[in-house]
Amino acid sequence: MHEMKQVFKILANVNKVIMPRFSQKDITRLSKIEKALVAYRYWVTINALD
């Protein structure tokens, strides 16, 4: 379990650097791909914090 948490922390750091931020945008106006990216970032962040 500890190894998986470490993997998610690394993924979260990579996402922070590489992926676009959507904090300034209205989430209801995002395209389907952008919504999928938000969902992916959320999933990685939640798993990195647990």
PyMOL commands that place a pseudoatom at each C-alpha (Angstrom):
pseudoatom trace, name=CA, resn=MET, resi=1, chain=A, elem=C, hetatm=0, pos=[0.000, 0.000, 0.000]
pseudoatom trace, name=CA, resn=HIS, resi=2, chain=A, elem=C, hetatm=0, pos=[2.826, 2.381, 0.809]
pseudoatom trace, name=CA, resn=GLU, resi=3, chain=A, elem=C, hetatm=0, pos=[4.306, 1.961, -2.671]
pseudoatom trace, name=CA, resn=MET, resi=4, chain=A, elem=C, hetatm=0, pos=[0.995, 2.899, -4.337]
pseudoatom trace, name=CA, resn=LYS, resi=5, chain=A, elem=C, hetatm=0, pos=[0.723, 6.080, -2.265]
pseudoatom trace, name=CA, resn=GLN, resi=6, chain=A, elem=C, hetatm=0, pos=[4.253, 7.019, -3.334]
pseudoatom trace, name=CA, resn=VAL, resi=7, chain=A, elem=C, hetatm=0, pos=[3.319, 6.431, -6.996]
pseudoatom trace, name=CA, resn=PHE, resi=8, chain=A, elem=C, hetatm=0, pos=[0.284, 8.683, -6.654]
pseudoatom trace, name=CA, resn=LYS, resi=9, chain=A, elem=C, hetatm=0, pos=[2.398, 11.406, -5.008]
pseudoatom trace, name=CA, resn=ILE, resi=10, chain=A, elem=C, hetatm=0, pos=[4.817, 11.284, -7.940]
pseudoatom trace, name=CA, resn=LEU, resi=11, chain=A, elem=C, hetatm=0, pos=[1.900, 11.403, -10.404]
pseudoatom trace, name=CA, resn=ALA, resi=12, chain=A, elem=C, hetatm=0, pos=[0.441, 14.394, -8.542]
pseudoatom trace, name=CA, resn=ASN, resi=13, chain=A, elem=C, hetatm=0, pos=[3.739, 16.248, -8.832]
pseudoatom trace, name=CA, resn=VAL, resi=14, chain=A, elem=C, hetatm=0, pos=[4.018, 15.431, -12.537]
pseudoatom trace, name=CA, resn=ASN, resi=15, chain=A, elem=C, hetatm=0, pos=[0.419, 16.591, -13.089]
pseudoatom trace, name=CA, resn=LYS, resi=16, chain=A, elem=C, hetatm=0, pos=[1.153, 19.824, -11.262]
pseudoatom trace, name=CA, resn=VAL, resi=17, chain=A, elem=C, hetatm=0, pos=[4.018, 20.618, -13.627]
pseudoatom trace, name=CA, resn=ILE, resi=18, chain=A, elem=C, hetatm=0, pos=[2.736, 19.283, -16.953]
pseudoatom trace, name=CA, resn=MET, resi=19, chain=A, elem=C, hetatm=0, pos=[-1.057, 19.449, -17.019]
pseudoatom trace, name=CA, resn=PRO, resi=20, chain=A, elem=C, hetatm=0, pos=[-3.075, 22.655, -17.433]
pseudoatom trace, name=CA, resn=ARG, resi=21, chain=A, elem=C, hetatm=0, pos=[-4.855, 24.242, -14.493]
pseudoatom trace, name=CA, resn=PHE, resi=22, chain=A, elem=C, hetatm=0, pos=[-8.595, 24.716, -14.609]
pseudoatom trace, name=CA, resn=SER, resi=23, chain=A, elem=C, hetatm=0, pos=[-9.086, 26.706, -11.412]
pseudoatom trace, name=CA, resn=GLN, resi=24, chain=A, elem=C, hetatm=0, pos=[-9.873, 29.938, -13.251]
pseudoatom trace, name=CA, resn=LYS, resi=25, chain=A, elem=C, hetatm=0, pos=[-12.381, 28.359, -15.633]
pseudoatom trace, name=CA, resn=ASP, resi=26, chain=A, elem=C, hetatm=0, pos=[-16.052, 27.599, -15.145]
pseudoatom trace, name=CA, resn=ILE, resi=27, chain=A, elem=C, hetatm=0, pos=[-16.196, 23.818, -14.893]
pseudoatom trace, name=CA, resn=THR, resi=28, chain=A, elem=C, hetatm=0, pos=[-19.617, 23.682, -16.563]
pseudoatom trace, name=CA, resn=ARG, resi=29, chain=A, elem=C, hetatm=0, pos=[-18.162, 25.190, -19.742]
pseudoatom trace, name=CA, resn=LEU, resi=30, chain=A, elem=C, hetatm=0, pos=[-15.273, 22.748, -20.157]
pseudoatom trace, name=CA, resn=SER, resi=31, chain=A, elem=C, hetatm=0, pos=[-15.120, 20.308, -23.058]
pseudoatom trace, name=CA, resn=LYS, resi=32, chain=A, elem=C, hetatm=0, pos=[-15.450, 16.582, -22.396]
pseudoatom trace, name=CA, resn=ILE, resi=33, chain=A, elem=C, hetatm=0, pos=[-11.690, 16.106, -22.668]
pseudoatom trace, name=CA, resn=GLU, resi=34, chain=A, elem=C, hetatm=0, pos=[-11.042, 18.926, -20.199]
pseudoatom trace, name=CA, resn=LYS, resi=35, chain=A, elem=C, hetatm=0, pos=[-13.593, 17.437, -17.796]
pseudoatom trace, name=CA, resn=ALA, resi=36, chain=A, elem=C, hetatm=0, pos=[-11.823, 14.089, -18.083]
pseudoatom trace, name=CA, resn=LEU, resi=37, chain=A, elem=C, hetatm=0, pos=[-8.508, 15.781, -17.239]
pseudoatom trace, name=CA, resn=VAL, resi=38, chain=A, elem=C, hetatm=0, pos=[-10.085, 17.430, -14.190]
pseudoatom trace, name=CA, resn=ALA, resi=39, chain=A, elem=C, hetatm=0, pos=[-11.477, 14.077, -13.081]
pseudoatom trace, name=CA, resn=TYR, resi=40, chain=A, elem=C, hetatm=0, pos=[-8.099, 12.396, -13.572]
pseudoatom trace, name=CA, resn=ARG, resi=41, chain=A, elem=C, hetatm=0, pos=[-6.294, 15.085, -11.559]
pseudoatom trace, name=CA, resn=TYR, resi=42, chain=A, elem=C, hetatm=0, pos=[-8.922, 14.781, -8.816]
pseudoatom trace, name=CA, resn=TRP, resi=43, chain=A, elem=C, hetatm=0, pos=[-8.535, 10.985, -8.696]
pseudoatom trace, name=CA, resn=VAL, resi=44, chain=A, elem=C, hetatm=0, pos=[-4.736, 11.213, -8.465]
pseudoatom trace, name=CA, resn=THR, resi=45, chain=A, elem=C, hetatm=0, pos=[-4.901, 13.935, -5.807]
pseudoatom trace, name=CA, resn=ILE, resi=46, chain=A, elem=C, hetatm=0, pos=[-7.368, 12.029, -3.636]
pseudoatom trace, name=CA, resn=ASN, resi=47, chain=A, elem=C, hetatm=0, pos=[-5.266, 8.865, -3.809]
pseudoatom trace, name=CA, resn=ALA, resi=48, chain=A, elem=C, hetatm=0, pos=[-2.071, 10.782, -3.043]
pseudoatom trace, name=CA, resn=LEU, resi=49, chain=A, elem=C, hetatm=0, pos=[-3.623, 12.278, 0.101]
pseudoatom trace, name=CA, resn=ASP, resi=50, chain=A, elem=C, hetatm=0, pos=[-5.110, 9.122, 1.603]
for i in range(1, 50): cmd.bond("trace and resi %d" % i, "trace and resi %d" % (i + 1))
show_as sticks, trace
zoom trace
